[in-house]
Amino acid sequence: MTLTREKFALYQRFGGDLDARTRAAPDTRTLLSDEEWAMIDDLRMQIAVVRSGHASEAFATTVRQRLDEIADADLRAALWDSR
């Protein structure tokens, strides 16, 4: 499974609120699964910790490796740039 910029755009469309997406557009689960949604949530939180300077170098390296494994280049850039 690869996370893409398009999947992130869907996530952003609902402001990261999975419940809102489930109520308003349950059919979008075929485009972005709940598991992928949770992965984006986790990555955003982990990136925020790294950006804040409160992460160890080992944690930062692990986050970057995970991003490389599950996200395409466009999404990696979008996630690092998003707040």
N, C-alpha and C positions, 0 to 999 in steps of 0.2 A: 504494500500500500504506500503510495506516495502522496504527500500533501502538496497541493498546488496553490498558486495565486488565486485561481478561480474559486477553490474551496474556501480560502481565507476571505474572499470577497463576500461569499455567502455568510460566513461567520460574522463578518463585520456588519452586514445588512441588518442583523438582529442584535447588534451591539454585544455579541458574545453571550446573549441570554438564550440558553437552550430551551427553556420553558416557553419563551415567546415564539421561538421557531416552531416548536412542537404544536402549539395552539394555532398559530397563523398559517403555517405552511408545512404540514406533516409530510407532504409528498417530496419535500426536498431531502428527506433522509436517503433517498437513492443517490443523490449527488454528494452528500456529506453525512456519513454515518455518525451516530452518537459517539462511537469510539474515536473517530477522527476529530470530532468536536472537542472531546476531552483532551486529546493530544495537543490540539492548538492551545487550549486553556493552559495546560501544563507548561508548554514551551514558552508561552507569553510570560507566565509567572517566573519561570527559571531565567529567562532573558532579563527580566526586570531586576532580579537579584544580582545577576552578573553586571549589568549596567550600573547598579547602585554602588558597586565597589565592595560589597559585603560578601562576595563569594571567594572561595579559595581558588587558586589556579587550577587545581584538579577538577573542581566542580565546573568551572568555566570551560575547561577542555571537554568534559563529558557532555555539556550542553551543546557545544559546537559539533562534536562528533554525532550526537543524536540528530541534530538538525541536518547534517550532511547525509545521514542514512535515510531520513524519512521525508525530507522536504526538497522540492526542486529549487533551483538557484533564484528564481523570481520570488518565491515565498520566503526563502532565507533572508533576502534583502528586505522584504516587506516587514517581516517580523522584527528584525533588528531596528528598523526605522519607526515602527509603531509604538505608541505609548499606551 
